[in-house]
Amino acid sequence: MNKSRGFTLIELLVVIAIIALLMAILMPELNRAKKQARSAGCKMNLHSWGSIWSMYCQDNEGYFCMEGQGSTGWPRGNWVVPLRHLYRTKAGILICPMAKKRLSEGARLSSHGGALKTYIMGTGGTENRREEASYGANCWLFNSKPGQTAIQNRPVEWNWKTMDAKGGNEIPIFADAMWRGGGPFYQNGSSGSNRITPPQVRDEWSGAAHEMKHFCIDRHNGTINIVFMDWSVRKVGLKELWKLNWHREYNRNGFWTAAGGAQESDWPHWMRNFKAY
């Protein structure tokens, strides 16, 4: 009776080599598919946020929430408390599937997030519930109090205040972010203002007043996802952020755009290969 023949060492090595080759071929595709699925999940979250913002406006005669509503005093965080009753039963939509990395347990309440990190909502007070999030609002949305002339050094006459604006498909409402929100603008017409300049390195945190940096994060392969005032959701290239209509007087052809004369060398090194707009 013949004994069954086992694999030789060479045959085993060939099989292992083939498996390793297949893994090398398939892993990038699997990783790409995983990122695409997470980006799709992010867009689903933002569609939900579009519904939440829309419901709030419909319940308030078309107006967005007012600056300081909820009395938190949180920089760029005025949407948190007014909308909380609309999202509190599904707080998971506060977090993009690509940015679920938790901050350390001992992190400060004011800790910022990053492309792949959450931030902690709130800086104390009775309204703080230590919610983690990875989205932020366009702070030019907010309504203003009677007699108020500026919100965190941004002139209120530039604020949208209501959802009834033309060209809503280019007006950002809510987006992937490393902080509660931001209100980008060319302060005093300057391209070098900290309110409008890009981050010099990935995930750069320079303080709450560095408005555009809060959104300019490499979360989805050189893009972020945004819900707009017409409640549509789409991905936006990082350099395209400077072309969006952030407020009523925003210069969409300002220095940091192709139309404004921006050259590849003007951008930080990490952004130079991204598509220009």
ABEGO torsion letter per residue (X at the ends): XBBBBBBBAAAAAAAAAAAAAAAAAAAAAAAAAAAAAAAAAAAAAAAAAAAAAAAAAAAAGGBBBBBGBGGAGBBGAAAAAAAAAAAAABAAAABBAABABBBBAABBAABBBBAABBBBBEAEEAABAGBBBABBBBAAABBBBBGBABBGGBBAAABAGBABBBGAAABBABBBBABAEBBBBBBGGBAABAAABBBABBGBBAEAABAAAAABBBABGGBBBBBBAAGBBBBBBAAAAAABBABAABBAABAABAAAGBBAAABBAAAAABBBX
